[in-house]
Amino acid sequence: MDIKALHDMTKNLKVLCVEDEESARQANQKLFSYFFDEVSCAKDGEEAWRLWQRKEYDLLITDLTMPKMDGVELIKRIKEKDPYAHVIVLTAHNDKEGLIDSINLHVDGFLLKPLDLQNFSHLLAKVAYEIDIKKRLESYQQKLQELQKEYNQISSDFLQEEIALAQFEAFVLQHKKRFVALLLVINNLADLVDYFGVEVYEKILYKLKEILKRQSSFDFFQLRSNEFVFLAPLESEEELKSFGQNMGSLCVEIDDALFRIRFSQGWVEGEGEQLLKDIEKVLLYISQSGEIIVSSPQKNEDFTLLRKVSRLIKTKSIDYALQPIVDKNFEPIGYEALCRINLVNIGCQKVVEIAKIAGILHKVTMETLSKAFEKEKNLFINVSKEELSCEEFCRYIDTFPPIVLEFSPLLLLDREAKAKLAHFKRKGHKLCFANIGKDPYSVLDLVDDSFTPDFIKFDLHIVKNALTVALYHQLLLYYSAFVKTLGIKTIALGVENKELFEMLRSSDIDYFQGYYIGGPR
């Protein structure tokens, strides 16, 4: 085996080298550093033993004759701690007794001093191969244990679900009457599991089940982990429907962290076997039309962050910043309200991402808006599908004084979101299409009398590069001329210098926002 191939095999191994003679120790360290990325050296057995106890090493290369603690005693102690520890012994011709003791301790091999590179390479290749096999075996064993644990958990969960289904079926069949069934399915299940882990999700399910039991006097069943059923006799149908109207989502608190659980609903009426079949059909339909799964490996870190954000929400400690939007004379016409989170080394973007997954972004937005309104009344605030899907947020905006709601025009593809935005416009709020030039949308939405926005805001990237990219400048000119005929005002986001400001002002843009105008404060 050539030296480069050997280095590729050994470079990730952690090695402890023990040699009492300083010159030999330095020479060994220089040689070993070529083969191993991490080499520790000790001058005697006692120092080596202390190092071995503090850190996990893959290989020990040791002399036999040393002061304080010789090599044989060191190997004995290490083998008592780990019988499968890998050891190479460096020995002199006249150390026969130590050699015999080492053989009895089942070391991996011997090298005579001074070291011969060819002999060392051959022995090292053999030992590195055995270490690699050992590590792979340990990895396989660990994976097997994890799979077995997962299988046991799945088997237990499956058995519990089968029992729950059997109890539900028995209840329906024993009561020979027609029922109205309200079906609730958690539709952010995948997000919660992927971001915060199974352990947190199980706590959510337990808490959720207790809350749902207390919410009504109807017969309640949990079928599979994320499926719940409320049964009511036919004469109580209106009461159950009234109850269902308030069950779009629920907030639960787990270990000081807030989660909003979103439900999909289904309604079934019937009795006996037919009712059971119809319920299964509806549950299957709901599960097949669920949301896209988003995954993330940062379970523990994200849950810790969510607890911090939840604490800020509960203590009303979410901060805000205001960025001015001005006219051509630098007179403010409004301020964009932005959330500010006072957490070390945590950006607002990360906080928004976690709050979205946990379903509490609306609480962050509401707190930001509430505090910002105490300072300024002419506010712009960005809203997304997450906020608009929350009834609590919609009721809050319904009662809020008029503001400007900014949103991506992609939201208009969602009929429910579009209907809510149209409702807010009728209530006196103004609308602003954001990201113009970036997010695709139908220009027909601009001329829809029931939904014409009051403002459009050009995308940051388009505005910042309008000086150097002719196409972007033409895009700004075209839109400005077109929307003026509709009475829509234009806003340029990303104005960072005077030259850009002057160019945009001459392009007949109405309003301006960016660091040249003023940063968030």
N, C-alpha and C positions, 0 to 999 in steps of 0.2 A: 504493500500500500504506500502511495507517495505521501509526502509530508503534508501537502495541501488537503488531500482527502482526509488524512488523519486529523488535521486541525478542524475540519468541518464536523467531525464526529465528537471532538472533545471540547470545543470552544465554550459550550454552555455549562460545563461541569465546574463545580466549586471544589477547590482542592486545598487541603491543609498539608504543608510541608514542614517536617521537623528535622533540624540539623543543628548540632551544638557548635560546630566550627564556623565562625563568621564568614570566612572567605568561601567555604563550600556552600554555606547557606545563600550567600549572594549569587554565586554561580548557578545554583539550582533554581533560585527564583527567576533569574534571567532566562534560563532555558524553559522552565515550566510556563512562563508568561507567554511564550509563543504558542503553546498548545491550549492553554486555559485562559479564559478572560478574567477569571477571579482566582487569585492565588494568595493564601495567607501563610505566613511563616512563623514558626516558634523555635526558640533556642534550646528548649528542653521539654521533657515529658510533662512536667507540671503545667507549664504555660500552654502546651498543646491541649491538655485535658480541659483546661478552663475555656479555651476557645471552642473546643468541640461541644461542650455543654451549652454554650451560648448560641450556637449557630448550627444549621444543618449543612454538612459537607457531603459531597458525593464520593470523595476519595481521600484517603490518608496515605502520604508517602513519608516514611519515617526511617531514621537511623535507629540502630539498636543500642549502641553504647553512648549514653548521655548522662550528665549529672542530674541530681535531684530525683528524677524518675526515668528509668531506662525505657527503651522501646518496647520490650516485652510486657512490662507492667502497663504501659499506655495501651497497647493492643488488647490486653486482657480486659481493662476497664471499658474500652470502647465496644468490644464484642459482648460484654455483659449487658450493655445498654442496647446494642443493636447487633444481634448475631450475624446479620447479613451485610454488615458494613464492609466496604471494599478497602483493602490495605495492600500497598506495595512496600516491601522492606528493602532498604539500602544496607548492604552489609560488607564487611571486610573479609579477607580470606581467613583470618585467624579467629573469627567469632563463631566457632562451631556450636558451642552451647546455646547461644542466642538463636542460631539458625534452627536448631532442633526444636526449641520452644516455640518459635514462630510457625514452624510446620504444623505443630500440634494445635495451634490457634487458627488454622485454616485460612492463612492469608492468601492473597491472589497470586503472588509471585515475588521473586527476589531479583535484585540487581546488584552486581558487584561494583564497588567503588574502584577507580573513578568511573562515572557513567559512560557507557558505550551507547551512542545515539541509535544505532540499528537495533540493539537488544531492547533498549527502552521503547522504541517505536513499536516493535512487535508485541511486547507485553502490554503496552498502553492500548493498542488496538483491541486486544483480547478483552481487557478490563472494561474499556469504553463500550464495547458491544454488550457485555453482560449487564452493565449499568443501564444501558438503553432498554434491554429486554426487561429488566427489573422495573423500570419506570413505566413502561408500557403495561406491564402486568398490573401494577398498582393503579394505573389509570383505568384499565378495564374493570378491575375489581370495584373501584369507586363508582364507575358508571353503572355497573351491575347492581350495586347497593341502591343507587338513586332510582334506577328503573324498578327495582323490587319495591322500594318504598312508594313510588308513584303508582305502581300496579296495585299495591295493598290499599292505597287511598282511593284509587278509582273503583276497586272492587267494593270497598266499604260504601262509597258514595252511590254506586250503582244499586247496591242492595237496599240502601235507605230510600232511594228514588222508587225502586220497585214496590217497596212496602207502602210508600205514600200513594203511589198510583193505585195500588190494590185497595187501600182504605177509601180513596175517593170514589173508585168504581163501585165498591160495595155500598157506599152511602147513596149514590145516585140510583142504583138498582133497588135498594131496599125501600126508598121513598118513592112510591109509584105515583109521581105527580110531575107536572110540568114545572121546569125551572127556567129562570133567566140567569145566565152566567156572564159575569164580567171577568175577562182574562187580562192579566197584566204580565208583560214580559219585559225584563230589564233589557234595554237596547244599547246601553253603553257597557255591557258586560266585558267584552274583549278589551276595551280601553282600560278599564279598572284593573283587570287581571294583569295585563301586559305592563302597565306603568307602576302598579303598587304591589303586585304579587298576590299569590293565592291566600296567604295568611290574612292579609288586610281585607281581601274580598270576602273571606269566610266570616270575618267579624261584621262586615257590612251586611251580609245576608242574615246573620243572627239578629242584629239590631233591627233590620228592616222587617223581619218576620214578626218581631214583637210589636213594632209600631203598627203594622197592618192589622194585626189581631185586635189591637185596641181601637182602631179607627172606626170600626162599624160593628153592628150586631148581626151581620150576615154570616152564614156558614163560610168558613175560610179554609183553604187548602193550599199548601205548597207542593207542587208536583215535582218538576225537576228543579235544579238549583235556582234558575232565574225565571221560573214560571209560577204564577199565583192565580188562584181562582176564587171568586166570591160567588156564592149561589144564593138566590133569593126566590121565593115562590112567585108565581106569575102576578099575584095581586100587589106585590111590592116592587114591581118593575120600575115605576117612576122614582121611588126612593133610591133604588140601586143606581139608576142613571144619574140622579143628582149627585150621588156619592162619587160616581165615576168621573164626572166633570172636573172634580178637584184632584184627580189622581194622575195628572200628566207627569208629575215629578214629585219627589220627596227629598228633603234634606236630612241627612243623618250625620252624627258626629262620632268619630272613632279616634280615640287617643288624642283628643284636641284637634283633629283634622276634620274639616267639613267636606262632605261629598253631596252632590246633587244626583240622585238616581232618576234617570229618565225611563219612562215606560212607554211601550207600544200597547194599545188596547184592542181587544176584540170582544164582540158581543154574540152570544149564542142563545137561542131559545129552543127548548125541547124537553124530552123525557127519555129515561131508560137508555138502551143501547144506542139509539140514534143520537141522543144528546152527547154521549161519550165520543162517538165517531166524529160528530161535527166539531166538538172541542178540539180533537186531535188535528183535524184539517185546518182549523183556524190557527192553532199554535204552530203548525208546520209552515203555513203561509207567512206568519209573522217572522219566524226564524230565518226563512229563506230570503226575506226582503230586508234584512237587517243592515246595519251600517258597516262601512269598510273597517277592517281591523288595522289599528296602528300599533306598532310594537316599539318598545324601548327597553334597554337593558338596565337602566338606572333605578331599580325598584326602591332600594333603601334610601338613596339620596333624594329621590323625588318625593317619597313619603315624608321624610324629614322636612323638606322644603315646604310641602303642602301644610304640614302642621304649623310652620312659622307664618305662612300666609294666612291660614285660618285664624291664628291668634291675632294677627294684625286686623283682620276683618272684625272679629268679635270685640276687640278693644277700640275699634274705630280709629286705627292708627295708619290706615292707608293714606299716603300723602299724595299731593297732586302738583302739577306744574302747568303753567299757561304759556302758550306760544302765540304771539300776536299775528293777526292777519290784517294787512293795511291796504289802503287805497293808493292811488298814484301820488298823493301828497303826503304819504306816510301817516295818514290818520287811521287809527285802529277802527275796524268795523266789527271785530269780534276776536275771540281767543279760542284756540283749540285746547281742550282740557286733556291732559295726559296723566296717567297714573305714575306714581313714584313709590318705590318700595325701599325702605331703609334696611336692607340686608347686605352685609359685607360680601363682596365678590359675586353678587347675584344680579344679573341684568333683568330689566323689566320684561324682555322678550321671553326669557325662561319662565318667569312667574306667570305670564299670560298663557304659555303653553301648558303648564301644570294645572292652572286654574280651569282651562278649557276641558282637559281630560277629566278632572274631578267634578265638572259641571257647576263650578262656582264663579265663573268669569263674570256673570251678571252682578254678583255682589261686589267684586272689585270695581266694576264700571259704575255701579250705583254710588258707592262710597266716594269715588273720584269726583263724580258729577255733583254730589251733594256738597262736598267741601269747596269745589271750584266755584259753585254758584254763590257761595257766601262772599266771594271776592269780586267776581265779574258776572254780569247777567247775560251778555251776548256770547253764548258758548257754542262751540262746535265739538261734537263727541263722536268717536268712531264706534260703530256697532257692527256685530257679526251675527251669523246664524245662531251661534250659541246663546247670545242674549235674547234674540227675537223668539227663540223656541221656549223661553222661560216665562210663564205667566206672571210670576212675581215681578220680573223686570218690566213687562208690558203694562201691568197695573201701575207701576211706579212712574213710567213715562206718561201714562194717561193723565196723571194728576200733576205732572211737572209743568212749570211755566214754559212758554215756547223757547225752543233751542233748535240748533241745526244738527240733524242726524247724518253723519257721514257713513257711507258703506260702499263696498265694491259692487259694481253693476251686475256681477255674476250672481248676486243674491236674487236678482229678478227672475232667475230660472226656477227658483223655489216659490211655488204659488202661495204657500202659507206665509212665507217671509214677505213677499210682495204685498199681500193683502194687509198685513200688519203695518207695513210702512205707509201704504195708502191711507189706512185708518189714522195713523199719527199725523199725516199731512192734513187730513180733514179736521183734526183736533187743534190745528194751529201751528204744529211744528214744521220746520222747513227741512228739505232734503238736499243732500249733496252727493252726487256720484263721484267717488274717489277712484284713483288709479287710472284715469283716462289716458289712453295711449298704451296701457299695459294689459289690463284685463279686457278680453273680448266681450262685446255685448251688441245688442241690436240698436242701431241709431233710431229706429222707430220708437223706442222707449222714451226718447227725448221729446217726441211730438205726441205722445199719448196724453190727452187732456186730463185724464184721471190720475196721471202719475208724473207729469212734467216736473223735473227737479228745479230747485231754485238756484243751485250752483252746480258747476262741475269743477273738479280739482284735478289738474294735470299731474301725471305720475312724476315722482321725484327724478327718475333716471332721464326721462324725456326733457324736463326743464333744465337740469344741470348740464346736459350736453347740447342744448339748442344752439349755443354759440359756435360749436365746431362741427355739428352734424346738420347739414342743410335740410335733410328729410324731416328731422324733428322740428326745425323752425317752421317748415311749411305745414306740418301737422298742426302746430299751435295757431298759425294764421288761419287755416281752414276752419278749425273748430270755433275759433273766436268769432269769425264772420258768420258762421252758420247759426250758432246758438244765440247770437244777438237778435236775430230775427224772431226767436222764440221767447225773448225776455229772460234768458238764463244768464247769470253772471259767471265769470271764469276766475279761477284761482290758480296761481302758479306756485307749486310747492317745490322748495329746494333752491331758493334764490340766495346765492352765497357770496355774491360780489356786486359791486356797483355797475360794472360793464354789463353783466347779465341782467340786472334790474332795468337798466336803461333800454336795452334791446327789447325786453319783454313789455315794458311800458309803451314803446313805440309800436309794438305788435298788437296793441289794443287789448291787452289782458286787463281785467278789471282790478283784481286784488292779488296780493303777494304775501308769501310766507317763506321763511327760511332764516338762516343764521345772519345774513346781511341785514334782514329786517329786525331780528331779535330772536335769541335762543329761548328754549323753555326756562321759565323762572318760577 
